[in-house]
């Protein structure tokens, strides 16, 4: 199962951590993992490369974990929050469709 954690302070999403394999299918054929990987890559690229937020990204391949942490504030805060909210909604939709393979938490 893939675990998706979104970190919040007050009403601000401050980052996320995605870990584990969904186990829906064999590696290379797992549509759940592919969907999660795509949304993580899109969110990171939009937050850092388009919005210029300079979020810290850590990839721990041995743990199958990707973590993104926002700085205390960013110039494009509204845009960054919109990207993260959209990512959260997308992952919740994926969880509703594949509940045995993905878990989404707000912490």
Secondary structure, DSSP 8 states (H G I E B T S, - for coil): -EEEEEEEETTEEEEEEEES---SSSTTS-HHHHHHHHHHHHHHIIIIIIS----EEEEEGGGTEEEEE--S--TTHHHHHHHHHHHHHHHHHHHHHSTTTEEEEE-
